[in-house]
Amino acid sequence: MVGASHGYRPCVPTVAEIAERIAAVRARVAAAAEAAGRSPSDVRLLLATKTLPDDVVRAAVLAGAALIGENRVQELVAHTAAVADLRPEVHLIGHLQSNKVTTVLHPDRPLVACVESVDTLPLAERLSRRCADLGRDLEVMVQVNVSGEATKSGIAPDGAAELAARVAALPRLRLTGFMTIGLNSPDAAAVRAGYARLRQVRDAVVRDLPGARELSMGMSGDLELAVAEGATTVRVGTAVFGARPAPA
């Protein structure tokens, strides 16, 4: 075991078992990409490690997970310490409070390569100032709420282009694209429409900001829909680690 365990305690899979599940997800991504006339290599797999014990996160990286995504700053700190020697790429994919920016961008060991969940200009400005203080650059994405659900973070699609332009103009930040959490619905057409909406936002912005091409969208249950609409990163947890328990 590595580090302290926290969160729920799943039946701990072996490295080999996790590797097998990652391979199955990659096969799904490849099939979806080929069906859409895309190259499978154009879609990255991010493993979402929310609530997992540190040793399971480490096992996932040992199994071949080169990119992991963290929702919560407290878990980000613990998980990155547990895999520091393995050096995976780490993204923050959950809501970031301004008062946690200093923790995420620590002077001794910046914890993330990318913050995917920038949804306000004040947060972007805070990240920019912190990066200037540290003399480092940071990749960011603008989070867009394509579903309009009140439970989801993100700027409305109609405001995304303006926010993206203002974020891209800030020192030390490099806008790489857009992120969304899909509609929570069994209606596949409605879910796909949300992903198409994010692609339309990206396509409108990328004419002036050619570096903002990335689309982080799609999860275990709907990644095929996201890939069909142009996802360049899919964020998968359940398909590899099993279902998390419902909050108490």
C-alpha positions as CSV (number, residue, x, y, z in Angstrom):
1,M,0.0,0.0,0.0
2,V,1.2,3.5,-0.8
3,G,0.2,6.5,1.3
4,A,-3.0,6.8,3.3
5,S,-6.2,5.4,1.9
6,H,-9.3,7.6,1.9
7,G,-12.7,7.7,0.2
8,Y,-14.5,4.5,-0.3
9,R,-12.8,1.1,-0.3
10,P,-13.5,-0.9,-3.5
11,C,-12.5,-4.5,-4.0
12,V,-8.9,-3.6,-5.0
13,P,-8.1,-4.7,-8.5
14,T,-4.7,-5.8,-9.5
15,V,-2.5,-3.9,-11.9
16,A,-3.2,-6.7,-14.5
17,E,-7.0,-6.3,-14.0
18,I,-6.8,-2.6,-14.4
19,A,-4.7,-2.9,-17.5
20,E,-7.3,-5.3,-18.9
21,R,-10.1,-2.8,-18.3
22,I,-8.0,0.1,-19.7
23,A,-7.5,-2.0,-22.8
24,A,-11.2,-2.6,-23.1
25,V,-12.0,1.1,-22.9
26,R,-9.3,1.9,-25.4
27,A,-10.9,-0.6,-27.8
28,R,-14.2,1.2,-27.4
29,V,-12.6,4.5,-28.1
30,A,-10.8,3.1,-31.2
31,A,-14.1,1.6,-32.5
32,A,-15.9,4.9,-32.0
33,A,-13.2,6.9,-33.7
34,E,-13.0,4.6,-36.7
35,A,-16.8,4.7,-37.0
36,A,-16.5,8.5,-37.1
37,G,-13.7,8.4,-39.7
38,R,-11.2,9.5,-37.1
39,S,-7.9,8.1,-36.0
40,P,-8.0,6.4,-32.6
41,S,-4.7,8.2,-31.8
42,D,-6.5,11.5,-31.8
43,V,-8.4,10.6,-28.6
44,R,-6.7,10.5,-25.3
45,L,-7.9,8.5,-22.3
46,L,-8.0,10.3,-19.0
47,L,-8.7,8.2,-15.9
48,A,-10.9,10.0,-13.4
49,T,-9.7,9.0,-9.9
50,K,-12.2,10.7,-7.7
51,T,-12.7,9.0,-4.2
52,L,-10.1,6.2,-5.0
53,P,-7.6,5.1,-2.4
54,D,-4.0,6.1,-3.2
55,D,-2.9,2.5,-3.9
56,V,-5.6,2.0,-6.5
57,V,-4.5,5.2,-8.3
58,R,-0.9,4.0,-8.2
59,A,-2.0,0.6,-9.6
60,A,-3.8,2.4,-12.4
61,V,-0.7,4.4,-13.4
62,L,1.4,1.2,-13.2
63,A,-1.2,-0.4,-15.5
64,G,-0.6,2.2,-18.2
65,A,-2.7,5.3,-17.3
66,A,-0.5,8.1,-18.5
67,L,-3.2,10.8,-17.8
68,I,-5.3,11.1,-14.7
69,G,-7.9,13.6,-13.7
70,E,-8.7,14.8,-10.2
71,N,-11.9,16.4,-9.0
72,R,-11.0,17.5,-5.5
73,V,-7.9,19.4,-4.3
74,Q,-7.5,17.3,-1.2
75,E,-7.4,14.1,-3.2
76,L,-5.2,15.8,-5.8
77,V,-2.5,16.4,-3.1
78,A,-2.7,12.8,-1.8
79,H,-2.9,11.1,-5.2
80,T,-0.1,13.0,-6.8
81,A,2.2,12.3,-3.9
82,A,1.4,8.6,-4.2
83,V,2.4,8.5,-7.9
84,A,5.1,11.2,-7.9
85,D,7.9,8.8,-8.9
86,L,5.8,7.5,-11.9
87,R,5.2,11.0,-13.3
88,P,1.8,10.7,-14.9
89,E,0.2,13.8,-16.5
90,V,-2.4,15.2,-14.1
91,H,-5.4,17.4,-14.9
92,L,-7.8,19.1,-12.5
93,I,-11.3,18.3,-13.8
94,G,-13.4,19.5,-10.8
95,H,-14.5,22.9,-9.6
96,L,-11.6,25.0,-8.3
97,Q,-12.1,27.6,-5.7
98,S,-9.9,30.6,-5.9
99,N,-8.5,30.0,-2.4
100,K,-7.2,26.6,-3.5
101,V,-5.1,28.0,-6.4
102,T,-2.0,28.2,-4.3
103,T,-2.3,24.6,-3.2
104,V,-2.8,23.4,-6.8
105,L,0.2,25.5,-8.0
106,H,2.6,24.9,-5.1
107,P,6.0,26.4,-5.6
108,D,7.9,23.2,-4.8
109,R,5.8,20.8,-6.8
110,P,3.0,22.2,-9.1
111,L,0.5,19.4,-9.0
112,V,-1.3,19.8,-12.4
113,A,-0.3,20.3,-16.0
114,C,-3.8,21.5,-16.9
115,V,-6.9,23.0,-15.2
116,E,-9.8,21.9,-17.4
117,S,-12.5,23.6,-15.2
118,V,-11.9,27.3,-15.7
119,D,-15.4,28.8,-15.9
120,T,-15.0,32.4,-14.7
121,L,-12.6,35.2,-15.6
122,P,-11.7,35.9,-11.9
123,L,-10.5,32.3,-11.5
124,A,-8.5,32.6,-14.7
125,E,-6.9,35.8,-13.5
126,R,-6.0,34.2,-10.2
127,L,-4.3,31.3,-12.0
128,S,-2.5,33.8,-14.2
129,R,-1.2,35.8,-11.3
130,R,-0.1,32.7,-9.5
131,C,1.7,31.3,-12.6
132,A,3.5,34.7,-13.0
133,D,4.6,34.5,-9.4
134,L,6.1,31.1,-10.0
135,G,7.5,31.9,-13.4
136,R,5.7,29.0,-15.1
137,D,3.0,28.5,-17.7
138,L,-0.2,26.5,-17.3
139,E,-2.5,24.9,-19.8
140,V,-6.2,25.6,-19.2
141,M,-9.6,24.8,-20.7
142,V,-12.8,26.6,-20.4
143,Q,-15.6,24.6,-18.9
144,V,-18.9,25.0,-20.6
145,N,-22.3,23.9,-19.2
146,V,-23.9,22.5,-22.4
147,S,-26.8,20.9,-20.6
148,G,-28.0,23.9,-18.6
149,E,-28.3,21.7,-15.5
150,A,-28.0,23.7,-12.3
151,T,-26.0,21.0,-10.7
152,K,-23.1,21.4,-13.2
153,S,-20.4,24.0,-13.3
154,G,-19.5,25.9,-16.4
155,I,-20.2,29.0,-18.4
156,A,-23.2,29.0,-20.7
157,P,-22.4,28.2,-24.4
158,D,-23.4,31.7,-25.5
159,G,-20.7,33.2,-23.2
160,A,-18.0,30.7,-23.9
161,A,-16.3,32.4,-26.8
162,E,-15.9,35.7,-25.0
163,L,-14.5,34.0,-21.9
164,A,-12.1,31.9,-24.0
165,A,-10.8,35.1,-25.7
166,R,-10.2,36.8,-22.4
167,V,-8.6,33.8,-20.8
168,A,-6.3,33.3,-23.8
169,A,-5.1,36.9,-23.5
170,L,-3.9,36.4,-19.9
171,P,-0.2,36.0,-19.2
172,R,1.2,32.6,-18.5
173,L,-2.0,30.8,-19.4
174,R,-2.3,28.6,-22.5
175,L,-5.8,28.0,-23.6
176,T,-5.9,24.5,-25.2
177,G,-9.7,24.0,-25.6
178,F,-13.0,23.3,-23.8
179,M,-14.4,20.8,-21.4
180,T,-18.0,19.8,-20.5
181,I,-19.9,17.3,-18.4
182,G,-22.6,15.7,-20.6
183,L,-26.3,15.8,-20.0
184,N,-27.4,13.3,-17.3
185,S,-30.0,11.6,-19.4
186,P,-30.8,8.2,-21.1
187,D,-31.7,10.1,-24.2
188,A,-28.7,9.5,-26.4
189,A,-29.7,12.1,-29.0
190,A,-30.0,14.8,-26.3
191,V,-26.6,13.9,-24.8
192,R,-25.0,13.9,-28.3
193,A,-26.6,17.3,-29.1
194,G,-24.8,18.7,-26.0
195,Y,-21.4,17.4,-27.3
196,A,-22.2,18.8,-30.7
197,R,-22.9,22.2,-29.1
198,L,-19.4,22.2,-27.5
199,R,-17.8,21.3,-30.8
200,Q,-19.6,24.2,-32.4
201,V,-18.3,26.5,-29.7
202,R,-14.8,25.2,-30.3
203,D,-15.1,25.6,-34.1
204,A,-16.2,29.2,-33.7
205,V,-13.3,30.1,-31.4
206,V,-10.5,28.1,-33.0
207,R,-10.6,30.4,-36.1
208,D,-9.0,33.2,-33.9
209,L,-7.4,31.0,-31.3
210,P,-5.9,28.0,-33.3
211,G,-4.4,26.5,-30.2
212,A,-7.8,25.9,-28.5
213,R,-8.6,22.7,-30.4
214,E,-9.1,20.3,-27.5
215,L,-12.5,18.9,-26.5
216,S,-12.6,17.1,-23.2
217,M,-16.0,15.4,-23.1
218,G,-17.5,12.0,-22.7
219,M,-17.4,9.5,-19.8
220,S,-17.8,5.8,-19.3
221,G,-21.4,5.6,-20.3
222,D,-21.4,7.9,-23.4
223,L,-17.9,8.1,-24.7
224,E,-18.9,6.9,-28.1
225,L,-21.3,9.8,-28.5
226,A,-18.5,12.2,-27.5
227,V,-16.0,10.7,-29.8
228,A,-18.5,10.9,-32.7
229,E,-18.7,14.6,-32.0
230,G,-15.0,15.2,-31.9
231,A,-13.8,14.6,-28.4
232,T,-10.0,14.6,-28.1
233,T,-10.1,13.5,-24.4
234,V,-12.6,11.2,-22.8
235,R,-12.7,11.0,-19.0
236,V,-13.4,7.5,-17.7
237,G,-13.8,6.2,-14.2
238,T,-16.6,3.7,-13.7
239,A,-15.5,1.5,-16.7
240,V,-12.2,0.9,-15.1
241,F,-12.8,1.2,-11.3
242,G,-16.4,0.3,-11.0
243,A,-19.3,2.4,-9.7
244,R,-18.7,4.8,-6.8
245,P,-21.3,4.6,-4.0
246,A,-23.9,7.3,-3.9
247,P,-23.1,10.1,-1.5
248,A,-24.6,9.6,2.0
